[in-house]
Amino acid sequence: MKLFLFFLGLLLISCTEKIKPEIEKPIQPGNPSEEIDTTRKTLADIFTSEVYNYYDAKIPSAEDYSNIIYINPNYSGESDGSFERPYRTLNHAPQRTNTAYLIKRGTSYTVTTGHYEFKVGNILIGTYGEGDRPAIKASGRGGLVFSGGNIVVRDIVVSYIQFGKMNEHEPGGTAFNVKMSSSWVWSRNVRFIGCEVSGASRNGIFIQQLDLSADNNIEIAYCHIHRVNQKWTPTTDQTVASGDGIQITTFRGKYHIHNSIVDRSDTGNKFSIIVNPHHNGVHSVDGIIENCQLYGPMPVPDGGAILYFGNVIGGNKNNHHTIIIRNNYMSGSSYDGTRYTGTAVYSNSSKFQIYKNVITNVANPLRLGNEAFGKNEVFDNEIIPL
């Protein structure tokens, strides 16, 4: 009988492992062999509850911090930051490391001064209660600036977020399910997940690595970036209106942009995404852009492209800018119905693979140079001529 139970146990373990769901396996960015959906999407289409729940389980929440401070703009009594006696704004709360600052859902307050700077790291800005995401509004220049590292901002609406200009060598953190007009990043290792970026006068997301002593890893996923470069007019050139959807510059390490929408179709000049790596030639840069919907800028007055890539200047065969561009829908924008976005992909990178993309409404789909470091590969793209 014991022997029978032993073999029965082994059988149950074997069956359990075969049917065990792969809950630890990340949601895949998509299969490049799948047919590309060219239907114009919104954030709600790509950032589904399934995707939210997956990342929600992995991104820190209030329970992961030693201290919790509550914020309720509608509270009118004396405050100490407790649940019963919350502070009215983040500005009133003390700055403490290893702390979760929770703003009550369904509330809002307006910032009338400049950006509010957190000088401590290892903190979370999140929410509690029920209702819509709380909003920090700005009557002028207003937003959140983080000098420390390991920051999580989640489930709020805020005008602006800046990560780590004072401590650019530290890991920056994560913006999750945040609606904002723009974000500027100086620290390393920042992720934007499920964010809407809209209304920027210049760049939607700007990333510049000031400290090149270590690799940087950037992820932008399930985001919708649109209505940027809002200083543009049909006669305003790049000296005045120089905003991109995403700009990554002076960079070493890896970047991964996937399952996102970057839409430049309402303004001209510049690019949907531009990556210009560092110029010292001693570090490599590797990027993947996949499963995105990318809409290029209008062609006046300074033209522009959907994707632009620079090379690692001064590099050699061991120091390169390698790019994989796959399974994207890239559509140019028109002006007066006769002129279109100049180029889908303008690349001077060291090595690239461009495959299984749908490209339409561009005057010159691919402008590809620099084969000094090996054969570049372009195949299985559907290019629809004007």
TAKAWO-V792114 format. One record per residue. N is the residue number from 1. NEAR is the number of other C-alpha atoms within 10 Angstrom. Layout:
<<N:NEAR> <N:NEAR>>
This chain:
<<1:5> <2:7> <3:8> <4:8> <5:10> <6:10> <7:11> <8:12> <9:12> <10:11> <11:12> <12:11> <13:11> <14:12> <15:11> <16:11> <17:10> <18:9> <19:8> <20:9> <21:9> <22:7> <23:8> <24:8> <25:8> <26:10> <27:11> <28:8> <29:17> <30:13> <31:12> <32:16> <33:11> <34:10> <35:11> <36:17> <37:14> <38:12> <39:8> <40:11> <41:13> <42:14> <43:16> <44:12> <45:10> <46:19> <47:20> <48:13> <49:11> <50:11> <51:15> <52:15> <53:10> <54:16> <55:15> <56:15> <57:9> <58:9> <59:15> <60:19> <61:18> <62:19> <63:10> <64:14> <65:16> <66:10> <67:14> <68:20> <69:23> <70:25> <71:30> <72:26> <73:17> <74:14> <75:14> <76:11> <77:11> <78:11> <79:18> <80:16> <81:20> <82:12> <83:16> <84:13> <85:17> <86:25> <87:26> <88:23> <89:19> <90:22> <91:13> <92:13> <93:17> <94:12> <95:17> <96:17> <97:17> <98:17> <99:21> <100:26> <101:24> <102:26> <103:29> <104:26> <105:20> <106:15> <107:16> <108:20> <109:16> <110:15> <111:18> <112:12> <113:12> <114:13> <115:19> <116:16> <117:16> <118:20> <119:16> <120:17> <121:24> <122:17> <123:28> <124:25> <125:21> <126:25> <127:24> <128:19> <129:11> <130:9> <131:10> <132:14> <133:24> <134:23> <135:22> <136:22> <137:19> <138:18> <139:11> <140:13> <141:14> <142:20> <143:24> <144:21> <145:21> <146:26> <147:22> <148:26> <149:25> <150:21> <151:25> <152:22> <153:26> <154:25> <155:22> <156:25> <157:22> <158:23> <159:26> <160:22> <161:23> <162:22> <163:29> <164:26> <165:20> <166:15> <167:20> <168:21> <169:21> <170:20> <171:21> <172:28> <173:26> <174:23> <175:25> <176:25> <177:22> <178:24> <179:23> <180:24> <181:24> <182:25> <183:23> <184:19> <185:23> <186:24> <187:29> <188:30> <189:23> <190:25> <191:20> <192:22> <193:23> <194:28> <195:25> <196:24> <197:25> <198:22> <199:17> <200:24> <201:18> <202:21> <203:28> <204:29> <205:25> <206:20> <207:23> <208:20> <209:24> <210:18> <211:18> <212:17> <213:10> <214:12> <215:16> <216:20> <217:19> <218:18> <219:17> <220:23> <221:24> <222:29> <223:28> <224:28> <225:29> <226:24> <227:21> <228:32> <229:28> <230:18> <231:17> <232:22> <233:15> <234:14> <235:11> <236:16> <237:18> <238:18> <239:7> <240:12> <241:23> <242:20> <243:27> <244:31> <245:33> <246:23> <247:20> <248:20> <249:18> <250:17> <251:26> <252:28> <253:19> <254:19> <255:23> <256:18> <257:24> <258:23> <259:22> <260:28> <261:28> <262:26> <263:28> <264:29> <265:22> <266:18> <267:25> <268:36> <269:29> <270:27> <271:32> <272:30> <273:26> <274:22> <275:24> <276:22> <277:27> <278:25> <279:17> <280:12> <281:17> <282:15> <283:22> <284:23> <285:25> <286:18> <287:19> <288:18> <289:22> <290:25> <291:27> <292:27> <293:25> <294:26> <295:30> <296:35> <297:33> <298:28> <299:26> <300:22> <301:15> <302:17> <303:20> <304:26> <305:33> <306:30> <307:24> <308:22> <309:21> <310:18> <311:24> <312:27> <313:18> <314:12> <315:19> <316:15> <317:10> <318:11> <319:18> <320:24> <321:29> <322:20> <323:23> <324:17> <325:22> <326:24> <327:29> <328:27> <329:23> <330:25> <331:26> <332:28> <333:25> <334:22> <335:17> <336:7> <337:7> <338:7> <339:17> <340:26> <341:30> <342:27> <343:27> <344:28> <345:23> <346:22> <347:21> <348:19> <349:27> <350:28> <351:22> <352:24> <353:15> <354:20> <355:20> <356:22> <357:23> <358:21> <359:22> <360:23> <361:23> <362:27> <363:18> <364:17> <365:23> <366:19> <367:14> <368:15> <369:13> <370:15> <371:13> <372:12> <373:16> <374:11> <375:12> <376:18> <377:11> <378:14> <379:10> <380:13> <381:15> <382:13> <383:15> <384:12> <385:11> <386:10>>
